[in-house]
Amino acid sequence: MLDTAPYKTKLQILRQEYADRLLALKKDLSHKDNPVEKDFEEQAAQMENEPVLEALEDETRDILQQIDTALRCIEDGSYGICIECNQPISKARLDALPYACLCIKCAA
């Protein structure tokens, strides 16, 4: 039986890190701390970064969902079981990616 306590702690820490990252990205996208420049060239430079920030925001939001799913799986006892083949996910994979919901074979 897999000891989920260390994974739960790791997931909670990761969740906080990604939640903080999401807040920072939202702040950057809203130009809260740095309003859009008045100079057209400066505006253009600022706007070039927005697609990258939006992609990072989407990725961060996706990882947060995966972390939340993993935490729910810990609570319901299904953590560490592949959602595709119902086989155990290797400890090495969970150590590297604690929010993994697929075994390495199904992920490939």
BALO-787439 format. One line per 8 residues: number of its first residue (from 0); their letters; for each residue x, y, z of N, C-alpha, C, O. Coordinates in steps of 0.05 Angstrom, whole numbers. Example, Ala and Ser with C-alpha at 12.3 -4.5 7.8 and 13.67 -1.06 7.14 Angstrom:
2
0 = AS = 264 -114 156 246 -90 156 264 -66 156 285 -66 169 ~ 257 -45 142 273 -21 143 258 1 157 268 23 161
***
This chain:
108
0 = MLDTAPYK = 17 -24 0 0 0 0 18 25 0 38 27 14 ~ 10 44 -16 25 69 -19 20 87 4 -3 93 11 ~ 41 97 16 39 117 38 34 144 24 53 155 12 ~ 11 155 26 4 180 12 10 205 27 9 227 16 ~ 17 203 53 22 227 69 44 245 57 40 269 56 ~ 67 234 49 87 252 37 78 265 11 84 288 5 ~ 62 251 -4 51 262 -29 31 284 -24 30 304 -38 ~ 15 280 -4 -5 300 3 9 326 11 2 348 2
8 = TKLQILRQ = 30 324 27 45 348 35 58 361 11 56 385 8 ~ 70 345 -6 83 355 -30 63 369 -48 68 391 -59 ~ 39 357 -51 18 368 -68 8 394 -56 2 413 -71 ~ 5 396 -30 -5 420 -18 15 443 -21 7 466 -26 ~ 41 437 -20 62 457 -24 61 466 -53 62 490 -59 ~ 60 447 -72 58 453 -100 34 470 -107 35 489 -122 ~ 11 463 -94 -13 478 -99 -10 507 -91 -19 525 -106 ~ 2 512 -69 6 540 -60 25 555 -79 20 578 -86
16 = EYADRLLA = 46 541 -88 65 553 -107 51 561 -133 55 583 -144 ~ 35 542 -144 21 548 -169 -2 568 -165 -7 584 -183 ~ -15 569 -142 -35 589 -137 -22 617 -136 -33 636 -146 ~ 1 619 -123 16 644 -122 24 652 -150 23 676 -158 ~ 34 633 -166 42 639 -194 18 649 -210 21 668 -225 ~ -5 637 -206 -29 645 -221 -37 674 -214 -44 690 -231 ~ -35 681 -188 -41 708 -180 -22 728 -192 -30 749 -201 ~ 4 721 -193 24 739 -205 19 742 -235 21 764 -246
24 = LKKDLSHK = 11 721 -249 5 723 -277 -19 740 -283 -19 756 -301 ~ -40 736 -266 -64 753 -269 -57 782 -265 -67 800 -279 ~ -40 787 -246 -32 815 -240 -17 827 -263 -21 850 -271 ~ 2 811 -275 17 820 -298 -1 825 -322 2 845 -336 ~ -21 808 -326 -39 811 -349 -57 835 -346 -65 847 -365 ~ -64 842 -321 -82 864 -317 -67 891 -316 -79 912 -315 ~ -40 889 -317 -23 913 -315 -28 929 -290 -27 954 -290 ~ -35 915 -269 -41 928 -244 -18 945 -232 -22 968 -225
32 = DNPVEKDF = 5 933 -231 28 947 -220 42 965 -241 54 986 -234 ~ 40 957 -266 53 972 -287 32 979 -308 27 962 -326 ~ 19 1002 -307 -1 1008 -327 11 1009 -355 35 1012 -358 ~ -6 1005 -375 3 1005 -402 15 1032 -408 5 1053 -401 ~ 38 1031 -421 53 1055 -428 38 1073 -447 21 1063 -462 ~ 43 1099 -445 30 1118 -463 43 1118 -491 29 1122 -511 ~ 69 1112 -492 83 1111 -517 75 1086 -533 74 1064 -522 ~ 68 1090 -559 58 1068 -575 78 1045 -577 70 1022 -576
40 = EEQAAQME = 104 1051 -581 124 1029 -583 126 1013 -557 129 989 -558 ~ 124 1027 -535 125 1013 -509 100 996 -505 102 974 -495 ~ 77 1006 -514 52 991 -513 55 965 -529 47 944 -520 ~ 66 968 -553 69 945 -571 87 924 -557 81 900 -558 ~ 108 933 -545 126 914 -531 112 900 -508 115 876 -505 ~ 96 915 -493 81 903 -471 61 883 -481 58 861 -470 ~ 48 890 -503 27 872 -514 38 847 -526 25 826 -527 ~ 63 848 -535 76 824 -546 78 802 -525 78 778 -532
48 = NEPVLEAL = 81 809 -500 84 790 -479 58 777 -470 58 756 -458 ~ 35 789 -477 10 779 -468 3 750 -476 -6 735 -460 ~ 8 743 -502 2 715 -509 18 695 -492 9 673 -485 ~ 43 702 -487 60 684 -470 49 682 -442 47 661 -431 ~ 42 705 -431 31 705 -404 4 690 -403 -1 676 -383 ~ -12 693 -423 -38 679 -424 -33 648 -426 -47 633 -413 ~ -13 640 -442 -7 611 -444 3 601 -417 -5 579 -409 ~ 20 616 -404 29 608 -377 6 606 -357 6 589 -340
56 = EDETRDIL = -12 625 -359 -35 625 -341 -52 600 -346 -61 587 -327 ~ -57 593 -371 -73 569 -378 -59 544 -367 -72 526 -356 ~ -32 542 -371 -17 519 -362 -18 517 -332 -21 496 -320 ~ -15 540 -318 -16 540 -289 -43 532 -279 -45 516 -259 ~ -64 542 -291 -91 534 -284 -96 504 -287 -108 491 -271 ~ -85 493 -309 -87 464 -315 -73 448 -294 -84 428 -284 ~ -49 456 -286 -34 441 -266 -48 443 -239 -49 423 -224 ~ -59 466 -233 -75 468 -208 -98 449 -207 -104 437 -187
64 = QQIDTALR = -112 445 -230 -134 426 -231 -123 398 -227 -136 382 -213 ~ -100 391 -239 -89 365 -235 -81 360 -206 -85 338 -195 ~ -70 380 -193 -63 378 -165 -88 374 -148 -88 357 -130 ~ -109 389 -153 -134 386 -138 -145 358 -142 -156 346 -123 ~ -144 348 -166 -153 321 -172 -137 300 -156 -148 282 -144 ~ -111 304 -156 -93 285 -141 -100 286 -111 -101 265 -98 ~ -104 310 -100 -112 312 -72 -138 299 -66 -141 286 -45 ~ -158 301 -85 -183 287 -81 -179 257 -82 -192 242 -67
72 = CIEDGSYG = -161 248 -99 -156 219 -102 -143 209 -76 -149 186 -68 ~ -126 225 -63 -115 217 -37 -138 213 -17 -138 193 -3 ~ -156 232 -17 -179 230 2 -197 206 -4 -206 194 15 ~ -201 199 -29 -220 177 -35 -205 150 -38 -218 130 -43 ~ -179 150 -34 -164 125 -34 -156 115 -62 -146 93 -64 ~ -159 131 -83 -152 122 -110 -126 134 -120 -119 131 -143 ~ -111 148 -102 -86 161 -110 -66 139 -118 -63 119 -105 ~ -52 145 -140 -31 127 -149 -40 105 -168 -25 87 -175
80 = ICIECNQP = -66 106 -175 -77 86 -194 -83 101 -220 -96 122 -221 ~ -73 89 -242 -77 101 -269 -107 102 -276 -121 82 -273 ~ -116 125 -286 -144 128 -293 -151 114 -319 -174 111 -326 ~ -131 105 -334 -136 91 -359 -136 61 -356 -156 48 -364 ~ -116 50 -343 -113 21 -342 -118 10 -314 -118 -15 -310 ~ -122 27 -295 -127 19 -267 -104 4 -254 -108 -11 -234 ~ -80 7 -265 -56 -5 -254 -42 16 -236 -46 40 -241 ~ -25 7 -217 -11 27 -201 8 44 -218 21 34 -236
88 = ISKARLDA = 10 69 -211 30 87 -222 55 83 -206 55 82 -182 ~ 78 81 -220 103 75 -206 110 97 -186 103 121 -190 ~ 122 89 -164 131 108 -144 150 129 -156 149 152 -149 ~ 168 120 -174 186 139 -186 171 161 -202 179 184 -201 ~ 150 153 -216 134 173 -231 120 192 -212 120 216 -216 ~ 109 181 -190 95 198 -171 115 216 -156 108 239 -149 ~ 139 206 -152 159 223 -139 166 247 -157 171 269 -148 ~ 168 242 -183 175 262 -202 152 281 -208 155 305 -212
96 = LPYACLCI = 128 270 -210 104 285 -217 81 276 -199 64 259 -207 ~ 79 286 -175 60 276 -156 31 279 -164 13 267 -152 ~ 25 295 -184 -3 298 -193 -9 281 -218 -29 285 -231 ~ 10 263 -224 5 245 -247 -19 228 -242 -23 217 -221 ~ -36 226 -263 -60 208 -260 -59 185 -280 -77 169 -282 ~ -37 184 -296 -33 163 -315 -6 150 -310 13 163 -302 ~ -5 123 -313 21 109 -311 37 117 -336 27 129 -354 ~ 63 111 -335 81 119 -356 72 107 -383 75 120 -404
104 = KCAA = 63 83 -383 54 69 -408 30 83 -420 30 89 -444 ~ 10 90 -404 -14 103 -414 -8 133 -421 -21 144 -439 ~ 11 145 -408 18 173 -414 32 175 -441 30 195 -454 ~ 46 153 -448 60 153 -474 40 149 -496 47 148 -520
***
